[in-house]
Each structure stands twice: as C-alpha cells, then as structure tokens.
Amino acid sequence: MVLMLMLLLSNFNFLMLTPIAPVEAIISEEPIVINPRLYSYPELDGVLVMGEIINNLATAVSQVNVSITFYDEARVHELKKDYCTAFLRVIPPSRRSAFKYPFKKEEIENFKYCDVKVSSYTVSESSKPTGFSIVSATATLYPNRTEVTGTIRNMLSTSLKFLNIFALLYDENGFVAATDSDITLIEFKPDSTESFDCVTRVVNDTFNIVKCIITGESQSYGVEEEHVLTSAKNQNEGFNYAIPAAIIIGIIALALSLILLRKRHKKRKQSIRRKLSREHSTSRISKHLNS
C-alpha cells in the first residue's frame, strides 16, 4: 500500500526551481528599477532568469527590453548574451511588469556572474486609458503550481481587443517566484464580465509565496488598478492552500488498507482460536474414550 501511495505521488511533477547566485542587477537608467533573480530549472536542465520591472517615472514607458549576460569567473569572457521584453507592452507610472527568460545549461556552462539590466525603453507621451477592472481574484497554492483565477469587467461601451492578464507571485524575500499570463479574450464585449485563469510554475515550495499582484492590458487600454492578494501570519486575503487529489486518495487508500489488514488479522486470530479449540476438544474426547 505504501508503494501504491508512492506511485500516486510520482504522477505529480514537483518542479522545484532553486535560487542560485550570484546575480547582479544593473539599473541602466533611474528610475526604471529591475528586480531579477536566477533559478535552476530542472525541466530545461538550465537556468531561468525571472523578475519584475517597476516604472517609477511620471510617464508611461513602452518597449522595455532586458539584456541578460553571463560571464566566466574572471568576468572578462562573455559566455552568452540574450534579450527579452517585459510582459506588458506599456508600463504605466508606478506600475510593474514581469519578465522571464530560460537558458540551457550548455549555453552558460561554468558561468560565475550574470548581469541583468534594462537595456532600452521608450518614454510614452501618455499611458493607455483605463478600460477594464479586476473585480475579484483568488490564488490557490498547490505543491507544484499556483492557480490564480478571477473575474474582469469591461468598463467601456466598446469592445476590448487582445486582452491579457498577468499574475506575479512573490516569496517572503520580495522576489518574483512565479509568473504567467492568461490570454483571456481576443474580443471582450462592452460592459460585460469574463473569468481568467493563470496557472504558474513555482519556485521552491508554493507555501513560501506571500503575495500575488495581478495586472494586465488590452491592445489599446490598461487595467484600472493592480489587484493585490496577500498571505501572511494572521492575514490571508485571497489565498487558498490545496492538497492534490492524488494525495488525498492515497491517504484514504492507505487508511482503508490498514483497516482491511486489521480485519484480516482479527479473522486469522479467530480462526487460530477455533482451530485450537477444536484440537483441544478432540484431545479431550480421545482421552475419554481411551479411559
């Protein structure tokens, strides 16, 4: 039965992305702030660079590009350099966007340093106008993933095109531990509501996650406000902790197996007692006849 439980648990992909060091974040131009971290990535057999970009300017920025460069121990030879873009096409003032980029192990073998910086961006004359809001959201934490679900509302009398929702999940040290998006709608009808579902892979244990920030944008409009979920001691707003069904089934199966074993053991003891009783009775009768 223990073997059965182990087989059930083995069906789950417990992806553990372990933070690795060192990471050096270089702020290319204040006040565009970048907050990156590197994680070992077993599925890729490599490294995942992940983090957030915060716009502290008074105006929106667009086309934000991040450069990631790996160096050897002497920090002289460039082993690998690549670029990625922020998830949000336009980052309004005082808002954030996630970014992430995977590297294969053979591309950066024996690296010792990694520089992550905002390499370029465009200052926009104005932010995207507000077009939709996040009505409600909940983050459910599983051992190997986090599922962020909720409802959005179109605040306009016109349709929204190509709307995306992004979820950023933070660990207790303030680093982005998981991030993903949901391409919710190609066309979001006027004055209506729709649901979204962002399923994210998780760094380390999901139960280290203490905050989730949900944001998004459409082709021409932005979200009214970032939606924040928190999970801390004596405070749990919008977070649920889920035990996978296979674990529950395994526990139930193990309990039933123990009950059956106990019943079999009880029947066996009763059978042995009856056998001994019959043998004792036979022996008494035999002695009586011989006498």
C-alpha positions, -999 to +999 in steps of 0.1 A: +000+000+000+029+023+007+041+015-028+007+025-042+009+058-024+044+064-037+032+057-073+003+081-069+026+108-057+050+101-085+024+112-110+028+148-099+055+170-114+070+187-083+090+213-102+114+229-077+132+259-091+161+266-067+176+301-064+212+303-074+238+330-071+254+354-078+231+377-097+239+413-103+212+437-113+223+468-131+199+497-133+205+512-167+188+544-161+169+555-130+141+554-121+134+523-142+140+496-115+147+460-122+145+432-096+158+400-111+168+366-097+182+334-112+168+299-106+180+265-116+155+250-140+154+211-139+129+208-167+152+227-191+184+215-175+194+251-173+187+285-157+157+307-156+161+344-152+129+360-138+119+392-121+100+424-124+105+459-139+090+488-119+083+522-136+090+550-112+088+577-139+059+602-140+051+589-175+044+555-191+072+535-208+068+510-236+090+485-255+110+477-224+139+454-232+160+435-207+195+423-215+210+392-197+247+385-199+266+355-185+304+358-177+332+335-167+349+337-133+373+364-144+343+384-157+362+390-189+347+365-213+311+368-223+296+333-224+261+342-235+240+373-241+204+375-249+174+398-246+138+395-236+109+420-233+086+430-205+053+412-204+034+445-206+038+464-238+031+496-219+040+500-182+021+530-166+037+551-139+041+533-105+032+500-121+052+468-128+057+441-154+072+407-151+098+392-174+114+358-177+138+340-200+153+305-199+188+294-208+200+259-215+229+246-194+252+241-223+248+277-233+262+291-200+283+262-186+306+272-158+293+308-156+301+327-124+284+361-130+252+373-146+243+409-153+207+417-158+196+452-168+171+473-187+188+478-220+163+501-236+128+516-234+106+543-249+090+571-229+054+574-239+036+607-240+006+592-223-005+560-206-031+537-221-065+548-209-083+527-184-106+502-200-113+473-176-110+463-139-102+432-119-134+425-100-122+396-079-093+371-077-081+341-057-048+323-056-048+286-049-015+271-040-006+235-049+028+219-042+040+222-078+020+252-091-002+281-083-036+288-100-048+324-100-084+328-110-108+357-110-132+379-129-126+410-150-151+436-162-151+457-193-159+493-182-164+507-217-192+508-242-169+494-268-151+460-272-116+455-260-092+436-283-065+411-273-067+414-235-040+397-214-040+391-176-006+386-158+000+372-123+032+378-104+038+358-073+063+369-046+082+350-020+089+362+016+121+380+004+102+401-022+114+382-053+092+370-081+089+333-075+065+325-103+047+344-131+025+336-160-003+350-181-037+341-195-047+353-229-082+359-218-101+372-248-095+382-284-126+404-281-140+415-248-176+427-253-188+461-239-200+463-203-196+426-196-176+403-173-154+373-180-132+349-160-095+344-162-072+316-151-034+319-147-016+286-139+020+292-129+050+270-123+065+277-089+100+283-074+107+260-044+077+254-022+045+273-030+039+278+007+068+304+007+046+326-015+032+355+004+019+379-022+003+380-057-001+410-079-024+408-109-022+432-138-030+433-175-037+452-206-055+451-239-043+463-273-053+499-265-064+500-229-050+493-194-063+479-162-079+503-137-058+491-107-033+463-099-051+437-078-031+425-048-036+393-028-016+387+004-008+357+026+009+362+059+005+353+096-029+363+109-037+377+074-049+357+045-066+376+017-074+357-014-051+327-008-062+291-006-039+261+002-049+230-017-039+194-012-037+175-045-064+149-051-039+121-055-025+127-021-060+126-005-069+095-025-036+079-014-042+087+023-077+073+020-065+042+002-038+037+029-063+040+057-087+015+040-058-009+035-049-007+072-085-013+081-086-044+059-053-057+072-066-053+108-098-072+099-078-100+082-055-102+113-086-104+135-101-131+114-069-150+114-067-149+152-103-161+155-095-189+130-065-200+151-086-199+182-113-220+167-087-245+154-070-247+188-105-251+204-113-280+181-080-297+187-085-293+224-120-308+222-108-337+201-080-344+225-104-345+254-128-368+236-099-391+227-087-393+263-122-400+275-126-429+250-092-443+259-101-443+295 
